[in-house]
Structures are given as C-alpha cells and as structure tokens.
Amino acid sequence: MESIRVAVAGAGGRMGRTLVTAVQATEGLRVTAATEQSDSALVGVDAGELAGIGHIGAAIRPDLDEVLADFDVLIDFTTPRATMHHVELCRDARCRMVIGTTGLTVEQREAISEAAIDTAVVLAPNMSVGVNLCFKLLDLAARVMGDDVDIEIIEAHHRHKVDAPSGTALRMGEVIADALGRDLGDVAVYGRQGQTGPRERQTIGFETIRAGDTVGEHSVWFAADGERVEIAHKATNRMTFARGACRAARWIAERERGQFDMQDVLGLRDLD
C-alpha cells in the first residue's frame, strides 16, 4: 500500500519540526511537502534536515499553492490567518486537512465547516489522545455532579503562546457547558480581580498561566462543600500532539468530505 502523502504547514517552527519528525516515524505516512512564511530564511531548506532527521526530499516552499499536487493531507498548526488561506486552497483542490490551530474566531470556524462540504477536515484544539479522553471524562463528571459544584478550569503554557485561554481550555468549557445545558458565552468568567463578590454557582471560571517553556497543562476542578474532583492533563513534550495529528491524518485520508474532531478519530463517540 502506498504511503499517505502529508504536507506540514509552518514546518520551520518548533511544532512544525516536531510534526515532520512524527510523520516520518509513522507507518503509512511520509512528508512530501512543507511550507513556511514567504519571508523566512528557511525557504528552500529540506524539511527533514531542518527537523534533524536527515534529507527527505521535501524542500520548504513559501506558499501551499505551489505544492497542492504533492500531498493528500495537510497538517496545519499555524496561525488563524495562515490556516484560513490554506483552507481555501485545500477546499478547491479537495485536499484533506488536519487543523490544530487555536485562536480561531466563530466566523473562521464557520468557514471551515463550509469547506468541509467539499473536502474532509479534522478540526481539534488539541490532538493529544490523553486530552481527548479528558473531554470524555469531563462530560461524565459534569453530568454526574451537575449543578452542585463550582467548576474552574486552570491552564498553563509557555511564554510564547499568543492566545488565552487556550483552545483546549475553551473546548473543556464547551464540553462541560453542553453537558449542563448552559451557554458558555453566558457563564464563562475569565480571571478575577478586585471586589468580585461571592461566586455564582452557574459560572465556569478560567485561569491562565504563561511561563517558561511549559508545554501544556490543564486542570478542571469540580468543587463541592467537603470534596473536590480534579481531572487533569499535563503534556511534557510536543510529540504527544504530533502523534495525535498523525493518527488523525491516517484516519481522515479515508474520508471524502465532512468535518470531524479527535473524538471521531479515536472512536470515543461510540462509547456514548
């Protein structure tokens, strides 16, 4: 069986290099295209050499439109602006996508859903298998503990992360809010300062930490009088996200069109 051809967007960045390494190490996948910003000094460099795994024959190009015929699935962990450009190109070329970009607006997410009418897309704020298991556990915990607990979401990432709260933290909030029949937009509280008064039970709190080289940590508290349940996940290496993205790439390559997430990829919806 021929390998699935994968393009890695933003291949010069820390996550991009990790993705190149992970794809090349995954059976049935190979990197055949890679991109970076047009003004990057890395344009023209072999993506494998840049990642430290040797020459793989995929020179970094300044725009995805130059390599649309060279891949089957794009893995994109870049920026909202770059991702939306890639979505338009992949929709027209019928190339599948695995999108891990965070900080997308409601309008951008809707545009991705529209693109999924014509091609297949996995969109997930976090590709980690462990995090997606946590989503399932959060849904269960919210349904069991109901309105009798205070819910707080604490997340920590490295100093370079530009969006807050993290996409994973927001997705955790959405999962919990949906389970409780709440609208996250109405009940979310982002940080607290000053005389805030007593906590309202229906709210879902978010606290953000940005420090050092923290890869990614998330903890959710379900706190009642006398006890507290915590569901937590800590990533110690970016490879955990990259491996999940590779798993998603192999899965989405078999789909023609539609929008999916890691719950679909991992078969967690079958556990309902």
N, C-alpha and C positions, 0 to 999 in steps of 0.2 A: 504494500500500500504506500502511495506517495505521501510524503510529509505535508502537513498543512503549512502554507507559506504565511509568515507573520511579518507585519510591519510594526516597528516601535517608534512612536512619536516622542520627541524630546529625548532622543537616545543619548544625548551628551550629559544630561543631568544625573543626579545620584540615583533617582528611581529608574530613569531610563537605562542606565548601565546595568542596574540590577535586573531589569526586565530582559535585557539582551542575554545576560548570563543564564537566567532561568529558562528562557525559551530554548536556548541551545542545549540545555541539560534535560529538557523534557522530551520523552519519546513521542515521535509523531509530529513534532513542531520544529521549524527552523526559521531563523531570521533571514529574510530576503530583501528587506527594505528598512530604512531608518531615516528619520528627519530631525532637524534642529532649526532654530531661528535663522533667517537668511543672513543676518549679520554675524553669525557665530564663526569663530575661527576654526571650529571643528568640522565645518562643511568639507566634505571630501575625504575625511578620515574614515577608515574602516571601523564599523561599529563594534566588531569583536575585539579588535586591537585596543580600542578605547576602553572597553569593559575589562580588558586584561585577560581575555581567553583566547587570543590569537586571531589571525585573519579568517574571516568568514565570508568574504566576498559581498558585503553589504556596505557600500560607501554612504555616508550620511549626506542627504540631499536637503536643500533649503525649503522645499515645498512638497507636500504629498502628491500634488497633481503630476509631478514628474515620474512617480513610481506606481501609479494606480494599477498598472497591468502586472505588477510584480508581486502582489500579495493577495491572500484570501481573507485574512482577518487583520484588522488594525487594533493594537493595544495602545490606548491613549490615557496617560496620567499627566496631562499638561495643564493648561490654563483654560478657563471658560471661553475666552476669545478664540484661542487656537483650536479648541475642541469643536466649537460650532463651525469653524471653517472646514474642519475635517469631516464633520457630519454631512455638510452639503456635498462635498466631493464623493464621500462613500455612498451616499444615497443615490447619486446619479450613476455611479459605477457599479452599484449593487455589491459593494464590499461589506462584509460583516464588521462589527465593531465591538470591542470590549472597552468600556469607558469607566475609568476610576477617578476622573477629575472631580474635585469638590468645588464648592462656591458657586454652583450654577444657580441662576435665577429661575423663578417659576416659568417665565417666558422661554428660557433656554431649554428647560426640561420638557416643556410642551413641544418645542421644535424637534427635539429628539424623538418624542413619541410619534410625531408626524412622519419623521424619516423612517421610523420602524414599520410604516405601512409598506415601504418598498424594499427594505433590507432588514437583516436581523441584528439586534443590538442587545448587549448585556450592559445595563447601567447600574452601578452599585457604588455607594460612597466608600465601601471598604470591601476588598476582595478576600480578606482573611477568612479561612474556614472557621476558626475559633470565634471571631466576631459575629459571623452569621449564625452560628449556633447560639451565641448570646442573644441575638434578636429573638430567636425562638423561645428561649428561656424567659426573656423579658415579657413577652406576650403572655406566657403561662403565669408568671408571677403577678402581673397586673390583674389578670382575670381572677386569680385566687384571692389576692389581698384587697382588691377592689378599692373602694373609697375610704378605707380605714387606715391608710398610711400616707405619710408625706413622701414625695418622690423627688429625689435630687440626682442630677447627672453631673459628674465631675470628669473633665478630660484634660489631658496634658500632652503637649507636643513640643518639638524642637523650636528654637527661637526663629527659624526661617519660615515657619508656616504663616501664610498671609491671611487666611480666613478663620473666623471664630464665631460661634463654636464650630468644632469640626463637623464635617459632613456626617461622620459616624455618630457623633453625639446627637445631632439633629434627627438622624434616622431612628436612633434609640427612642428619642422623644416621640416621634411619629408612631412608632410601634406601640408604645405604652398608651398614648392618647387614643389611638384607634381601638385598642382593647377595652378602654374605659368609656368609649363613646364621647370623647372630648375632641375639640378642635385645638391642635397645638398652637395655632396662631393666637387663640384667645387665652390660653392658660400658661404659656411659657413666660418665665421670668429669667432675664439674662443678667446675672450678677446682682448684688445688693450693696447699698451704701447709704449711710445716714439713718435717720429715724424711719424705718420701713414699716413699723407696726407688727402685730402678730402675723404669723404666716397663715395664708389661706390654704385650706386643705386641697382644693381643686387645682392649685397651681403645680407646674412641673418646673423645677429650678435647674439652671445651667451655671456651672462654674468652669472657667477656662484658665489653664496654666500654660505659659510659654516659657521654656527654659532649656538651655543647654542643647544637648543632642538627643533629647527624649524622642524615641521613635513613635510611640503612640500608646497612651494608657487611657482606659475608660472604666469608670466605676459608677454603678447605679445603686442608690440606696432606696429601699422601701422601709421607711422607719415608722414604727408604731410606738405607743407607750409600752415600754417593757421589753421590746425586741426590735431587731433590725436585720433585714435580709439584704445582703450585698451580692450583686452579680458584676464581676469584674473581668477585664481582659487586658493583658499587657503584652505588647509586641516588643521584642528585643532586637529584631533585625528586619529590614525592609524585604528580605527574601520571602517572608511569610505572605506579604501582599502579592509579590510577583508570582509565587507558586499558585496562588488562588486565581490570578489573572490567566495563567497558562491553562489551568483547569477550565476556566470559562471559555478560552479561545478554542479548545478542543471541542467543547460542548456546542458552542454557537456555530461552529463550522458546519454542523449537520442541519442547521435551520435555514430556511429560505428568507423568512421575514418575521417581524414581531419584536416586541420589547420584553426583556426578561431581566431578572436580577439574580443574585447569588443564591437566593432561596430556591429558585428554579434549577440552577446549575447543580446544587447539592442535593436536590430531591427532598428538601425539608418541608415543602408544601404537602407532600404525600403523608406526612405524619399527623396532619390535622384530623 
